[in-house]
Amino acid sequence: MIDYRGLEKRLVETLGLEHRPVAVAFREAPPAGVVKFTGSMPSGCSFWPLAMRGRAFYTVPADHYNCAIGSHTHNIPLPSDRAQELPQTLSFMAGLGYVKIEEVPDIPRLPHTPGAVVYAPLADTPVDPDVVLFGGRPGRVMLLQEAALRAGVAARMPFLARPTCMALPAALAGGAVASTGCIGNRVYTELSDDELYVAIPGRDLMRVVDELTTIVHANTALGDYHRQRRRELSRE
């Protein structure tokens, strides 16, 4: 398996990340030796900060039932006694003008229902991740997106918006994506208003990292170039 510990160290130091990258793996069954999550969370994205803070664990579909939207993006059917929670939530959001019902079919979803979802800090991931999630300031995660573009693995789509959790299936299907987040995610994860997400398919992570040094050096040089131009050409 890849040296994910060394990889996280390199990414955190190169990008100056304040949050640890989160490795997410969708499995048919729980992997051996990984601790099962035993608590309760209001949303699927609530598991992300647990991993950012150092916990490695897996969830099963029932752990996601409290979030009808997250269950939808993760292709997790709600039990019959809770099946109305998705249309009720969507109706509530549509009534507020937050979403249009006709948008729902275009929301990315996992192609199959996972039997288990593994979350861990990248350095401690017990399995190869399907998606690696980064949260941070735009000027830092911008470098990841540019490295993904240089590597030819960036998704050809604009910034994703709500729901934030669709970034995971979107990355799996189309390549590295950036997400502006959503109000639910920011409440549940306490992501700051000045932070965004980038989600990179695990299969493409090394290609992105290989281009990161070039992108960082290029941005440093361009920063000097643009600051000089601003000094020389600005007249008020």
WOWOVEN-V441675 format. One record per residue. N is the residue number from 1. RES is the residue in one letter. OMEGA is omega in degrees with one decimal (* if undefined). D_LAST is the distance of its C-alpha to the last C-alpha in Angstrom with 1 decimal. Layout:
((N/RES/OMEGA/D_LAST) (N/RES/OMEGA/D_LAST))
This chain:
((1/M/178.4/57.0) (2/I/175.8/53.5) (3/D/-176.9/52.5) (4/Y/177.4/50.3) (5/R/177.6/50.1) (6/G/-179.5/48.5) (7/L/178.0/46.3) (8/E/179.9/45.0) (9/K/-179.9/44.4) (10/R/-178.9/42.4) (11/L/-178.6/40.3) (12/V/-178.8/39.6) (13/E/-177.6/38.6) (14/T/-174.9/36.5) (15/L/-176.9/34.6) (16/G/-176.4/34.7) (17/L/175.5/36.4) (18/E/178.0/37.3) (19/H/176.5/40.0) (20/R/175.2/42.9) (21/P/-178.1/43.2) (22/V/174.9/46.0) (23/A/-179.8/48.7) (24/V/178.9/50.4) (25/A/178.5/53.6) (26/F/-173.4/55.6) (27/R/175.6/59.3) (28/E/-178.9/62.5) (29/A/178.5/64.1) (30/P/177.9/63.1) (31/P/-179.8/62.9) (32/A/174.2/65.4) (33/G/-179.8/64.4) (34/V/-177.4/61.4) (35/V/175.9/61.5) (36/K/173.5/61.5) (37/F/-175.5/59.1) (38/T/-178.9/61.3) (39/G/178.9/59.0) (40/S/179.9/57.4) (41/M/-178.4/53.8) (42/P/-176.3/52.2) (43/S/176.2/50.4) (44/G/-179.3/50.5) (45/C/176.7/47.0) (46/S/177.5/48.3) (47/F/-176.6/50.0) (48/W/-178.9/46.8) (49/P/175.0/45.8) (50/L/177.8/49.4) (51/A/177.5/49.0) (52/M/-179.0/45.6) (53/R/170.9/47.4) (54/G/-178.1/50.1) (55/R/174.1/52.9) (56/A/-173.8/54.7) (57/F/172.8/56.8) (58/Y/174.5/57.8) (59/T/172.4/58.1) (60/V/-175.7/60.5) (61/P/-177.3/59.9) (62/A/179.0/61.1) (63/D/-176.5/58.4) (64/H/-174.0/55.9) (65/Y/-178.2/57.7) (66/N/-179.7/55.7) (67/C/-178.3/52.7) (68/A/-179.3/53.6) (69/I/178.6/50.3) (70/G/176.0/50.4) (71/S/178.4/54.0) (72/H/-177.9/53.2) (73/T/179.8/50.5) (74/H/176.6/53.0) (75/N/178.3/55.8) (76/I/179.7/57.9) (77/P/175.4/60.2) (78/L/177.0/60.6) (79/P/-172.9/64.3) (80/S/-178.0/66.1) (81/D/178.4/65.9) (82/R/-173.6/62.1) (83/A/-178.3/61.5) (84/Q/-176.9/60.1) (85/E/178.1/57.2) (86/L/178.4/55.0) (87/P/178.1/55.4) (88/Q/179.3/55.1) (89/T/179.5/51.9) (90/L/178.3/50.4) (91/S/177.6/51.7) (92/F/-179.4/50.0) (93/M/178.8/46.7) (94/A/178.7/47.0) (95/G/176.9/47.8) (96/L/-175.2/44.6) (97/G/-176.1/42.7) (98/Y/-178.8/41.7) (99/V/173.3/43.5) (100/K/-177.0/45.5) (101/I/-178.5/49.0) (102/E/176.4/48.7) (103/E/-169.8/46.1) (104/V/-179.3/48.6) (105/P/-179.0/50.5) (106/D/178.2/47.4) (107/I/-180.0/46.8) (108/P/178.8/47.6) (109/R/171.3/50.8) (110/L/-178.8/52.9) (111/P/-178.1/55.6) (112/H/176.5/58.4) (113/T/178.7/59.2) (114/P/174.3/58.9) (115/G/178.1/61.9) (116/A/175.0/59.7) (117/V/-178.3/56.0) (118/V/177.3/55.3) (119/Y/178.0/52.2) (120/A/167.2/51.4) (121/P/-176.3/48.7) (122/L/-177.0/48.2) (123/A/-172.9/49.8) (124/D/-176.1/52.9) (125/T/-179.3/53.4) (126/P/-180.0/57.2) (127/V/175.5/56.8) (128/D/-177.1/54.4) (129/P/171.3/51.7) (130/D/178.7/51.1) (131/V/172.7/47.5) (132/V/-173.8/45.3) (133/L/178.8/42.8) (134/F/172.5/39.6) (135/G/-179.1/37.5) (136/G/-179.5/34.2) (137/R/-176.0/30.5) (138/P/-178.3/28.7) (139/G/179.0/27.1) (140/R/-179.1/30.6) (141/V/172.2/32.8) (142/M/-178.2/30.3) (143/L/176.2/31.7) (144/L/-179.5/35.2) (145/Q/178.5/34.3) (146/E/176.9/32.8) (147/A/177.3/35.9) (148/A/176.3/38.1) (149/L/-179.9/36.3) (150/R/179.9/36.9) (151/A/179.9/40.5) (152/G/-177.5/41.0) (153/V/178.7/42.1) (154/A/177.1/39.3) (155/A/178.9/40.3) (156/R/-179.4/39.0) (157/M/177.6/37.9) (158/P/173.9/34.8) (159/F/172.3/34.3) (160/L/177.4/37.4) (161/A/-178.3/37.4) (162/R/-7.0/40.5) (163/P/-176.9/43.0) (164/T/-174.3/41.7) (165/C/178.5/45.2) (166/M/177.6/45.2) (167/A/-178.5/42.9) (168/L/175.4/46.1) (169/P/178.5/48.1) (170/A/178.3/45.1) (171/A/178.9/44.5) (172/L/-175.5/48.2) (173/A/-169.6/48.3) (174/G/-177.2/45.1) (175/G/-175.3/43.5) (176/A/-178.8/40.7) (177/V/173.4/38.8) (178/A/-179.7/35.9) (179/S/176.2/36.4) (180/T/-179.3/34.1) (181/G/176.5/37.2) (182/C/-174.5/38.7) (183/I/178.3/39.4) (184/G/179.3/43.0) (185/N/-178.1/42.1) (186/R/176.2/39.5) (187/V/-174.6/42.1) (188/Y/-176.8/45.0) (189/T/-175.5/43.2) (190/E/172.0/40.6) (191/L/-176.8/37.9) (192/S/178.7/34.6) (193/D/-178.8/32.1) (194/D/179.6/29.6) (195/E/179.5/32.3) (196/L/176.4/33.6) (197/Y/164.4/36.7) (198/V/178.5/37.6) (199/A/-176.6/41.3) (200/I/175.9/42.8) (201/P/179.4/46.3) (202/G/-178.8/48.5) (203/R/-176.2/49.7) (204/D/-171.6/46.2) (205/L/-177.7/45.1) (206/M/178.8/46.1) (207/R/178.0/44.3) (208/V/-179.4/41.1) (209/V/179.8/41.5) (210/D/-179.8/42.3) (211/E/-171.8/38.9) (212/L/-179.6/37.0) (213/T/178.1/36.7) (214/T/-178.7/35.3) (215/I/179.8/32.7) (216/V/178.4/31.7) (217/H/179.4/31.4) (218/A/179.5/29.4) (219/N/176.9/26.9) (220/T/179.7/26.6) (221/A/179.8/26.0) (222/L/175.8/23.4) (223/G/177.1/21.6) (224/D/-179.0/21.3) (225/Y/-177.4/20.4) (226/H/176.9/17.5) (227/R/177.2/16.2) (228/Q/178.5/16.3) (229/R/179.1/14.5) (230/R/178.9/11.7) (231/R/-172.9/11.6) (232/E/-170.4/12.0) (233/L/-178.8/10.0) (234/S/176.0/6.7) (235/R/179.6/3.8) (236/E/*/0.0))
